[in-house]
Amino acid sequence: MEALFGIVRNLLFSGMMLVAGAAPLVVAADSDPGVALQLENAFTSVAEKAFPAVVVIVNKRVAHRPMYPNLPPQFQEWFGIPNTPMPDQGKRQAKPAPTPVGAGSGIIVREDGHILTNYHVVEGSDALEVRLSDGRTFDSDLDKDSVTIVGYDEQTDLAILKIGNGTIKGLPTLPFADSDKVKSGQWAIAVGAPYNLDHSVTVGVVSYKGRHDMRMTSFENYIQTDASINPGNSGGPLLNIRGEVMGVNEFIVTGGGMSRGSVGIGFAIASNLAKKVSDSLVEHGEVRRPFLGIGMQELTDDLKREFNVDHGVL
């Protein structure tokens, strides 16, 4: 086996390509890299287009201080001591500042500062910080109106933020692709802030589209990709080779145990669903859905008497 690996390695380093069922093709070291450069330029063009329209979102929360901070938690439980902040006791105390507990990404969808992201990126926040690629930062801990949550939809895990309190104009945006036309095997480019590495680019392909039984949200339409997505990519775009948003990155399959990194299986909310939800959140602050259905209930003894029947379904 080692000998076989050695042969393959030597062939690869000598510039020879092995094709199943075909004769070996020798590629000269000085061959024209034109095609490779065109593809490289396409990737760099997408990155240059996406960076100004992708933001980093930091979720900040206030840590509750226990009344007896040095007492072990099990003693607090045994003696019934609530894990609540200390009372004022007539003295003015400094309000604890919110601290970062997590970070994600977002997509500028309107020039006036509306940003699309995942709901779980901003869920439970006491303050939000939004960082743009040009270095501008908006922090609601310093100015509560600088970052506001316009609306969110837990049933699709999407949310809309707005930065700048109405003073922002002309921000770069990213267009949405028609996710119904996405095909397995086409290029997929993810942009986000994995592990606090702002504006990182990873490349892969669309592995599958139309995944819908993942049990993550109530309404599901996912694009599966092998582009590397990690914690911090949530809410960022999954782009096609034209720089259009095919999906909003949401979650990954991890290696289990202590490993939180991706194993090459990630999922993005399809752009057609994301656009419909984001438009509704911007316009109404919520998603308005009609519903038609039937709810069934077995007849209890009380219901049987009430309806004067012996059996059936309500």
C-alpha positions in Angstrom: 0.0 0.0 0.0 2.8 2.4 0.8 4.4 1.6 -2.5 1.1 2.5 -4.3 0.9 5.8 -2.4 4.4 6.6 -3.4 3.7 6.0 -7.1 0.6 8.1 -7.0 2.5 10.9 -5.1 5.3 10.8 -7.7 2.9 11.0 -10.6 1.1 14.0 -9.1 4.3 15.9 -8.3 5.6 15.2 -11.8 2.6 16.9 -13.3 0.8 13.7 -14.5 -3.0 13.4 -14.2 -4.6 10.0 -13.7 -8.0 9.6 -15.4 -9.9 6.4 -14.8 -10.3 4.4 -18.0 -8.0 6.8 -20.0 -4.4 7.1 -20.8 -2.3 9.3 -18.5 -2.1 12.9 -19.5 1.1 14.7 -18.9 0.7 18.4 -18.2 3.7 20.6 -18.8 4.9 22.7 -15.9 4.7 25.9 -18.0 1.2 25.3 -19.3 -1.2 28.2 -19.7 -2.9 28.9 -16.3 -5.6 31.0 -18.0 -8.6 28.8 -17.0 -7.3 28.6 -13.4 -6.8 32.3 -13.3 -10.3 33.0 -14.6 -11.7 30.9 -11.8 -9.5 32.5 -9.3 -10.6 35.9 -10.5 -14.2 34.9 -10.2 -13.7 33.9 -6.5 -11.8 37.1 -5.7 -14.5 39.1 -7.4 -17.2 37.5 -5.3 -15.3 38.2 -2.1 -14.7 41.9 -3.1 -18.4 42.3 -3.8 -19.5 40.5 -0.7 -17.2 42.0 2.0 -18.8 45.5 2.1 -22.3 43.9 2.4 -21.5 41.4 5.1 -21.4 42.4 8.8 -20.3 40.9 12.1 -22.9 40.8 14.8 -21.9 40.4 18.5 -24.6 39.3 21.0 -24.0 40.9 24.4 -25.7 39.9 27.7 -25.6 41.1 31.3 -24.3 38.5 33.7 -26.4 38.2 36.8 -24.4 38.5 40.0 -25.3 36.1 42.8 -26.1 37.5 46.3 -23.3 35.3 47.8 -20.7 35.0 44.9 -18.2 33.0 47.0 -20.7 30.4 48.1 -20.6 27.1 46.0 -23.7 26.6 43.8 -24.7 23.4 45.6 -24.8 25.3 49.0 -26.9 28.0 47.5 -29.3 25.3 46.3 -29.3 23.5 49.7 -30.0 26.6 51.7 -32.6 28.0 49.2 -30.5 31.1 48.3 -31.8 32.6 45.0 -29.2 33.2 42.3 -30.2 36.9 41.9 -28.3 40.2 41.9 -27.5 41.8 45.3 -30.1 44.3 46.5 -29.2 48.0 46.3 -29.2 48.4 50.2 -29.5 52.2 49.8 -26.3 52.6 47.8 -26.0 53.5 44.2 -24.4 50.6 42.3 -22.9 50.6 38.9 -25.1 48.9 36.3 -23.2 45.8 35.0 -22.2 46.2 31.4 -23.3 43.5 28.9 -20.4 41.3 27.7 -20.1 39.3 24.4 -21.5 35.8 24.6 -21.4 35.0 20.9 -21.0 36.3 17.4 -22.5 35.7 14.0 -22.8 37.4 10.7 -25.4 39.3 8.7 -26.3 40.5 5.2 -27.1 44.1 4.4 -30.3 43.8 2.3 -31.3 47.5 2.1 -29.2 50.6 1.6 -30.7 52.3 4.7 -29.1 49.8 7.1 -31.5 46.8 7.2 -29.6 43.6 7.9 -30.7 40.0 7.6 -29.4 37.5 10.0 -30.4 34.4 12.0 -32.7 34.9 14.9 -30.5 32.7 17.1 -27.6 35.1 16.5 -29.5 37.9 18.3 -31.8 35.9 20.6 -31.7 36.9 24.3 -29.4 39.9 23.7 -29.2 42.8 26.1 -27.1 44.7 23.6 -25.9 44.2 20.0 -22.8 45.3 18.3 -22.6 45.4 14.5 -19.2 45.8 12.7 -18.9 46.8 9.0 -16.0 45.9 6.8 -15.0 49.5 6.6 -14.3 49.6 10.3 -17.5 51.4 11.4 -19.1 49.9 14.6 -22.6 50.3 15.9 -23.2 49.3 19.5 -26.6 49.5 21.2 -24.9 49.4 24.6 -23.4 52.8 23.9 -26.4 54.1 21.9 -29.5 52.1 22.2 -30.9 53.3 18.9 -27.8 52.6 16.9 -28.8 48.9 16.5 -32.5 47.8 16.8 -34.3 44.6 16.1 -37.0 45.4 13.5 -38.5 41.9 13.7 -37.8 38.2 13.9 -39.4 35.0 12.9 -38.6 32.0 15.1 -40.3 29.6 12.7 -37.6 30.2 10.1 -34.8 31.4 12.4 -34.5 34.7 10.7 -34.3 38.3 12.0 -34.0 41.8 10.6 -31.8 44.5 12.3 -31.4 48.1 11.5 -28.3 50.2 12.2 -27.8 54.0 12.3 -31.1 55.2 13.6 -32.2 56.5 10.2 -28.9 58.3 9.4 -27.5 55.6 7.1 -27.8 55.8 3.4 -26.1 54.2 0.4 -24.8 51.0 2.0 -23.8 48.2 -0.4 -26.2 45.3 -0.6 -26.2 41.8 -2.0 -28.8 40.6 -4.5 -30.8 37.4 -4.0 -30.6 34.6 -6.4 -33.6 32.4 -7.4 -33.0 29.4 -5.1 -35.4 27.3 -7.2 -32.8 27.4 -10.0 -29.9 26.3 -7.8 -28.4 23.0 -8.9 -26.4 20.4 -7.0 -22.7 20.6 -8.0 -22.6 24.4 -8.6 -20.1 26.6 -6.8 -21.0 27.7 -3.3 -19.1 30.5 -1.5 -19.6 31.2 2.2 -18.7 34.5 3.8 -18.8 35.2 7.5 -17.0 35.4 10.8 -16.1 31.8 11.9 -14.5 31.7 15.3 -14.3 35.6 15.4 -12.3 35.6 12.1 -14.2 38.5 10.5 -14.9 38.3 6.7 -13.6 34.9 6.0 -14.3 33.2 2.6 -14.7 29.5 2.1 -15.5 27.7 -1.2 -17.3 24.4 -1.9 -20.3 23.2 -3.9 -24.0 22.8 -3.5 -24.4 19.3 -2.2 -28.1 19.2 -2.3 -31.1 21.6 -2.3 -34.6 21.3 -0.8 -33.7 19.6 2.5 -36.8 20.1 4.6 -36.9 17.4 7.3 -34.1 18.7 9.6 -36.3 19.5 12.5 -34.6 22.8 13.1 -37.5 25.2 12.4 -41.2 25.0 11.5 -40.7 26.0 7.9 -37.7 24.5 6.2 -36.1 24.8 2.8 -32.3 24.3 3.1 -29.4 24.2 0.7 -26.8 21.7 1.8 -23.2 22.6 1.1 -19.7 21.3 1.8 -18.3 24.9 1.9 -16.7 25.2 5.3 -19.2 26.8 7.8 -18.4 27.1 11.4 -19.7 28.9 14.5 -19.8 32.6 13.6 -20.9 31.9 10.0 -24.6 31.9 11.1 -26.5 34.6 9.4 -23.9 35.2 6.6 -24.5 34.5 2.9 -24.0 31.4 0.8 -23.2 32.9 -2.6 -23.1 31.6 -6.1 -20.3 32.4 -8.5 -22.0 35.6 -9.6 -22.1 36.9 -6.0 -25.8 36.5 -5.5 -27.2 35.2 -2.2 -28.4 31.6 -2.6 -29.0 31.1 1.1 -28.5 32.3 4.6 -26.1 30.0 6.5 -27.8 28.6 9.6 -26.3 25.4 11.0 -23.8 22.6 10.5 -23.3 18.9 11.3 -20.4 18.6 13.8 -18.1 15.8 14.7 -19.8 15.3 18.1 -18.1 15.3 21.5 -16.0 18.4 22.2 -15.7 19.2 18.5 -17.8 22.1 17.3 -16.2 22.4 13.9 -17.9 21.4 10.6 -17.4 18.0 9.1 -18.2 19.3 5.7 -22.0 19.3 5.9 -23.6 22.7 6.3 -27.1 24.1 5.7 -28.3 27.5 4.5 -31.9 28.8 4.4 -32.9 29.0 0.7 -32.9 32.5 -0.6 -36.5 32.5 -1.9 -37.7 31.7 1.6 -35.2 34.1 3.2 -36.2 37.0 0.9 -39.9 36.5 1.5 -39.4 36.5 5.3 -37.0 39.4 5.3 -39.4 41.6 3.1 -42.3 40.8 5.5 -40.1 41.7 8.6 -39.0 45.0 7.1 -42.5 46.0 6.1 -44.5 44.7 9.0 -42.1 43.7 11.8 -43.5 40.2 11.6 -44.3 37.4 9.2 -48.0 37.2 8.4 -49.0 33.7 7.4 -52.5 32.4 6.5 -53.3 29.0 7.9 -55.8 26.4 7.0 -56.0 23.1 8.8 -57.9 20.7 11.1 -57.3 20.1 14.7 -58.7 16.8 16.1 -59.3 15.8 19.7 -60.6 12.6 21.3 -63.9 12.8 23.1 -63.7 12.7 26.8 -66.6 11.6 29.0 -67.4 15.2 29.7 -67.4 16.1 26.0 -69.6 13.0 25.2 -72.2 14.3 27.7 -71.9 17.8 26.4 -72.5 16.8 22.8 -74.8 13.9 23.7 -72.9 11.3 21.7 -71.3 7.9 22.6 -68.3 7.9 20.3 -66.5 10.0 17.6 -63.8 12.6 17.2 -64.1 16.3 17.9 
